[in-house]
Amino acid sequence: MTTTTLRPVFVGLRAGLVVLVVALITVVVARTLLDRDPLTAPILALTALVALAIGVTAPRGGPAGPGDLRRGRIGLAFLTVVLVCLVWLRPEAAYLVFPTSFLYVHLLPGHRGTLAVLAATGAAVLALGAHEGWRVAGVVGPVIGAGVVVLLGRAYQALAREVEEREALVVRLLATQERLAATERAAGALSERAALARELHDTVAQGLASIQLLLHAAERADPAGPGVQHVQLARRTAAANLDETRRFIRERTPTLVGEDGLGPALRRLADTQWKHEGLTVRVRVADALRLPMPVGTAILRIAQGAMSNTIQHAEASNVTLSVVHGDGTVRLTVSDDGRGFDVEATEARPSSQDSFGLRSTRERVDALGGALEVVSAPGEGTTLVVDLPIALDLSVETPAVVGR
């Protein structure tokens, strides 16, 4: 039985209790008026108080908090006192013990609810016996009613617990489904990047490598020819574009952040791609740091872009790269002792090549819901600080960062 099929059961039980209470109160009022009881006024007043107390004490649906239970038990104590007074004045009011017993089972923990139902049933039997004489029906009827109340009350509580458990399970399943879909989207994005990298390697990179070899052969064949300078320039241009294409391929190739962790991945890059003569790269990342794969990949891509800027433009001797895990965020800091630049002036030139990488980095960080700060000045080095939330929106597809 699912949660959606259990809800009508609860609604039906509550509606049935409301109808029962209204019917019994109507019987008490009608009998009092028809019998022209000399105590009509106090009986009607007590009946109104009973109806009010039941309305205040009855559960509202959903899980009850501590405040609701406290209010309900206070109302139940008041209802018990008023109902006892009414039962001694009108014997028909003894039947109101039946719906009231549901409140005992619902609001009182464990066996206390059962004992309260038995006590209320005994009071009803005594009241009926005192007013109408002792009969078997006056004893058996309330006792059977008490048994039905206890069984239905326990069944109601069991169903309510099952509903809460099923609703919690549905919430967890939906959350898991969302995470799975996000992971699949991220895996699809990584697969597309890998496919693009392979295509570039097999086409553009190979073509540029062939052009470079052909130009080099032409240069060797006629080193003193009239067009050798143009051949050399074309060869150098092809070599530079080949390097850029290979870097682009490396940045699009999925990394092993999820398997090895972010620290080892950054250190591998420092020992391979970022290793240049005269440049010392220090990576300060705890090996025990484990981030969700999309977060780690985003940090890695941003670090690659920042290091590409440093290597191409900064003329730095030392670069320090650190990653720190904070409260719900992760901070990447890349600091170099290079020649620095004017941040405001660079960002004010949107068409310049120098501003493209910085603008791309800012767009990437903004798309991930993070914050970027760049501190630099000519001759004073550059510090880039990126703060990203741990829970990224995995539906965002962000570009690689190239150039400053």
N, C-alpha and C positions, 0 to 999 in steps of 0.2 A: 504494500500500500504506500503510495507516494505522498509527499507533503500536500500536493494539491488536492488529493482525495481525502486527506485527513481534515483539512480545514472545514469542509461542510459538516463533518461530524461534530466538531466543537460548536459551530454555529447552531446546529440543530439542538444540541444539549442545552445550550444557554437559552435558546428561544423556548424550548420546552419547559425549563424551570421558570422563566418569566410568565408563561401562560399559566402554569400550575399555581404560582404565587398569586397572580391576579384572580384566578378562579376561586381559590380558598379564601382570600380576603373578601371577595364578593359574597361568598356564602356566609361568612361571619357577619358582615354588615347587613345582609338581607335578613338573616334569622333574628338579628338583634332588633331590626325595625319591625318585622312581622310580629315578633313576640311582645313588642312594646315593653322591652326590659326596662325596669325603673333605673337601671344604671346605663342607659343608652349613651349618655354624653361621655362618661369616662371610657366606656367600651370603644366608642368610635374614635376617641382621642388616642387610646392605646393602639388601636388598629392602624391608625394613620402613622403613629410612631414606628410600629413594626414594619410597615411598608417602606417608610423612609430609611430605617436602619438596614433593611435587606438591600435596598437600592445602593446605599453607600458602601456596604460591606461586600457586595457581589463583585467577583473579579471582572476586570475590564478587558481581558484578553492579552496575550503576550506574556513574556516572563515578568514576574512580579519582583520589584526591587525591595530593599529593606524598608524603605518608607511606606510602600504599598502594604507590606505585610503588617507593619506596626499599626497603620491606620485601620486595616481590615480587622485586626484582633481587638482593637479598642471598640470598633463598631460592633463586633460580634459579642463582646461582653455586655454592651448596652442593649443589644437585641435580645440577649438571653434574659436579662432582668425584665425588660418590658414584656416579652412573650410569656414568661412565668405569670406575671400579673394578669395578662389578658386571658390565659388558659384558666385560671381560677375564677374568672368572671364569666367566660363563655366557653363551654366544653368544645364547641366546634373549632375553636382556635387551636386545639390540640393537634389538628391535622397540619397546621403550619410548622410543626416540629419536623415534618418530613423534608420540605425544601431547606429548612434551616440546617438540618443535619449535613447537607452537602457542603455548607460553609464550614462546619466543624472539620470535616475531612480535608477540605481544601486548605484551610488556614492554619490548622494545628498540626505540628509535625508528628510523624510516626503513630504510636499507639495512643497519643493524647487525643487525636481526633476520634478514634474508635471509642475510647472511654467517654468522651463528651457526647457522642451519639447515644451510647447506652444510658447515660445519665438523663439526657433529654427524653429518651423513649420512656424511661421509668417515670419521669415526671408527668408525661402525657398519659400513661396508663393510670397513674394515681388520680389525675384530674378527671379522666373519663369515669373511673370507678366511683369517685366521690359525687359526681353530678348525675350519672345515669345508672349507677349500680354496677356491681361486678358481673361482667359477662365474658364468655370465652372470646367473642369477637373483639371486645375492648382491650384484650391482652394480646391475642395472636396478631391482630392487624398491625398495631404499632411495632411489634417485634419483627414481623416479616418486612415491614417498611424499613426498619433500621438495618436489617441484613442487606436489603437491596441497595440502600444508600451507601453502605460501606463498600460493597462490591463495585457499584458504578463509580464511586469516588476514586477508588484505587485504579480502576480501569482508565478513568479520565486522566489521572496523573501520569500513568504509564504512557498513554497516547501523547500527552503534552511533552513528556521527556523525549519521546521518539521524534516528535515534530521538531523540537529544538535541535536534536542531534542531526536529523536529516537536513535541516536548513543550514546548520554549520558545515555539514559535508558538502552541500551544494555550493556554498560560498568558497570552500577550499578547492572544489573541483573547477569552478569558474576561474579562480585565481591561477590554478595550475594550467588550465587551458590557455589563458592569456599569456602566461610565461612560455608555454610550449610554442604558441603561435609566434611570439616575439623571437624565440630562439630559432625557429624555422626561417623567419624573415632574415635574421642576422646571418644564418648559414647560407641562405640564398644569395645575400649580398656578397658574402665572401666567395662563394662559388663563381658569381659573375665577375668579380675582380680577378680571380685566378684565371678564368677563361680569357678575359681581356689581356692579362699579362702574357698568357701563352700565345695569343694571336699576335701581339706586338713583337714578341721574341721571334716568332717564326716568320714574320713579314718585314716590318719596318727595321728591326734591329739587324736582321740578317742582310737586308738590302743595304743598309748603311755600312755594315762591315764589308760587304762586297765592293761598294763604291770606294771605300777607303783603300782597300787592297789594290783596286784597279788604278786609282790615282797615284798610289805609291809606286806601282810598277811603271806608270807613265813617267813619273819623276826620275826614276832610276834609268829609264831607257834614254832619256834626253835631258841630262841634268843642266846643260847649258842652253837649252832651247829658248826661243823668245817668249814662250808662254809658261815657263816653269813657275814663275811667281803666282800666276793664277791657279796653276795645278796645286801648288803648295797650300794656297789659301783655301781651295776647295777641299783638300785633304784634311786640313785642320778643322774646317767647318763640319765636315762629315764626322770627324772624330769627336768633336764637341757634342754634336747632335746624337751620336751613338751613346756617349756617356749619359746624356740626359734621358735618352730612351731606356737605357738599362736601369737608371735610378728610378724612373717611372715604373718599370716592371717590378723592381724590388719593393716599392711602396705598395703596389697592388697585390703582391703575393701574400696570402694569409700566413700569419706567424703562429708560433707555438706558445702564445701567451697562456692559453687555457691549460696546456699540459705542464710547461716548465715554470710558469709564473712570470710576472712582469720583470722582476729583477734580472734573472738569467737572460731574458730576451734582450733587454737594454744593454747588458754587458757584452753579449755576442755582437751587437751592432757596434759598440764602442771598440771592440777588438778587430772588426772587419771593415764595415762601410765607413765608419767615422775615424779610422786610423789614418792620419796624415802627418807628414813630416813637420816637426815643430809644433804640433798640437797635442796637448794632453787632455784627455777626457776622463773625468771622474764621475762615476755613477754611484749614487747613494740611495739605494733601495733595499729594504729588508727582504731577504730571501723568503721569509715566512709570509710576506704580504701576498694575499690572495684576493683578487678582485673578480667580479663577474666578467666573463669573456668580452662582452661588448664594451665595458668600461675600460678594461685593460687594453683592448685594441685601440680605442679612441685615444687613450693616453700615449700609446706607442706611436700612433700616426702623427699626433701633434708634436711629440718629441722628435720624430724623423724630420718633420718640416722645420722645426726650430734649428736642429743641427745642420740641415741643408743650408739654411740662411747663414748660420755661423761660418760654415766651411767656405761658402761662396763669397761672402761679403765682409765678414767681421775682421779677418786677418788677426784672429785671436791666438794666444799661446796656451790658454787654459780655459776649459769649460767644465762647469760643475752642473750635473743633472741630478735632481733629487725628487723623490715621490714620497709623500707623507699621507697616511690614511687618517682622516679626522672623523668627527661625528657626522656620519651620513654623507661625507664628501671626501674627495681625494684631491690633493694639491700636487701639481707638477711645477717645478721651478727649474729653469734653464738660465744659467748665469755665465757670461763670458767676460774676458778682459780685453776685448777687441776695440776697434776704433769707434764703435758706437755710431749713432745717427740721431737726427732730429725726428722724433716720433710724429709730432704734429705736422711738420712740413712734409714728411713722407706720406702720411695718410691724406694730406690735402692734395696730393697729386695722384688721383685715381687711375690715370692713364699710364703712369710710369710702371716699369717692370719691377722696380724696387718695392713699390707699395702692394704689388699683387699678392705676394706671399703673406704679408701681414694682414691684408684684408681677408684673404682666404682663411687664415687661422681664426680671425675674429668671427667670420661667418660660421665656421665649424663649431666653435665654442658656443656661440649664441644658439645654434640649432640644437645643441645638446643640453641647453638650459644651464650653462655654466657661466663663469666670469673670467675675463682676460684682463691682465694688467701688464703693460710694457713700460719699463723704466730704462731710459737711455739718454745719452747726450754725446755729442761728438767728442771723442777722446776719452770717454769714461766707461766704456763697455756697455753691455746690454743685459738686462734681467727680464725674463718673461715668466709670469706667474699665471697658471691656469687652475681654476677650481671647478671641478665637475661633481654633480651629484652622483652618488653610487647607483641609484635607480635611474638609468637613462631611458629615454623614449626610444625603444629599439626600432620603431617604424621610421626613424629619421635616417636617411642615406646621406652621408656627408662626403665631400670630395677630399682628395688628398691635397696636402699643402705643398706648394712649390715656390721657391724663390722668395725673396723679401719684398 
